[in-house]
Amino acid sequence: MLKIFTDGGSRGNPGPAASAFVVIRGGVELFKDSKFLGDATNNTAEYQALLMAFEWLSANMYIY
């Protein structure tokens, strides 16, 4: 079973923002990624992290 954790945030709302996610299986980190978004709201950063994770999962779902 894969566990995927996502997070995003901004300094100010809107303000400089970033998103990230990590994929874990059996307590081992398989993949992680992060992205600077420029100026965005906290909600946008959180949602972008989720989209990044879904994009990774759709491209790699047959590998794991």
C-alpha positions, 0 to 999 in steps of 0.5 A, spaced: 500 500 500 502 506 498 501 512 502 501 519 499 502 525 503 501 532 500 502 539 503 502 546 500 503 553 503 504 561 502 507 566 506 501 571 506 495 570 502 496 571 497 504 571 497 510 566 495 507 559 495 510 552 494 507 545 494 510 538 495 508 531 496 512 524 498 510 517 497 511 512 502 511 504 502 512 500 507 515 505 511 520 507 505 520 513 502 519 512 494 519 519 491 518 526 493 517 532 489 516 540 491 515 546 486 515 553 487 509 556 485 510 564 485 505 568 488 499 564 490 494 563 496 495 557 501 489 554 498 492 554 491 498 551 494 495 545 497 491 544 491 497 544 487 500 539 491 494 534 491 495 535 483 502 533 483 501 527 487 495 525 482 500 526 476 505 522 479 501 516 481 497 516 474 504 516 471 507 510 475 501 506 478 503 500 474 510 500 477 508 500 484 
